[in-house]
Amino acid sequence: MENKIKEYREKKGISQGGLADLCNVSRQTINAIENNKYDPSLQLAFNLAKTLGVTVDDLFLSEGEIEK
């Protein structure tokens, strides 16, 4: 699943480690999600969105949106 986590994280000036700490996961988890190697749980997706001040829809792109 494609996502914009890195884009929103960098806009907020938060490191991968910082975001990981705020969401109670490892930096490696954030890295894997940003590189589309791991799909987060629904709970983690909501935590990421809340922490970054956006909606889950803003963070994650559906397959139809990827092709556009």
C-alpha positions in Angstrom: 0.0 0.0 0.0 1.5 3.3 -1.0 1.7 6.1 1.6 2.7 9.6 2.2 4.1 9.2 5.7 7.6 10.3 4.9 6.2 13.5 3.2 4.0 14.4 6.2 6.7 13.4 8.7 9.3 15.6 7.0 6.9 18.6 6.9 6.5 18.3 10.6 10.3 18.0 11.1 10.0 14.6 12.8 12.7 11.9 12.4 11.8 8.3 11.8 12.9 7.6 15.4 10.8 10.5 16.7 7.7 9.3 15.0 8.4 5.7 16.1 8.7 6.9 19.7 5.4 8.9 19.5 3.6 5.9 18.1 5.3 3.3 20.4 6.9 1.3 17.6 10.5 0.8 16.4 12.2 3.1 13.9 12.6 0.0 11.7 8.8 -0.3 11.6 8.4 3.3 10.4 11.1 2.7 7.8 9.4 -0.4 6.5 6.0 1.3 6.3 7.5 4.3 4.5 9.2 2.0 2.0 6.0 0.0 1.4 7.5 -3.2 2.8 5.0 -3.4 5.7 1.4 -2.5 6.0 0.5 -1.1 9.4 -2.3 -2.4 11.5 -5.4 -0.3 11.5 -4.7 1.0 15.0 -1.1 2.0 14.0 -2.5 3.7 10.9 -4.8 5.8 13.0 -2.0 6.6 15.5 0.3 7.7 12.6 -2.4 9.9 11.2 -3.2 11.5 14.6 0.4 12.1 15.4 1.0 13.7 12.0 -2.2 15.8 12.2 -3.8 14.3 9.1 -6.5 11.7 8.2 -5.8 8.1 7.4 -7.1 8.9 3.9 -4.4 11.6 3.6 -1.6 9.1 4.5 -2.5 6.1 2.5 -3.3 5.9 -1.2 -5.8 3.3 -2.6 -4.8 1.4 -5.7 -6.9 3.6 -7.9 -5.1 6.7 -6.6 -1.7 5.1 -7.3 -2.4 4.7 -11.0 -3.5 8.4 -11.5 
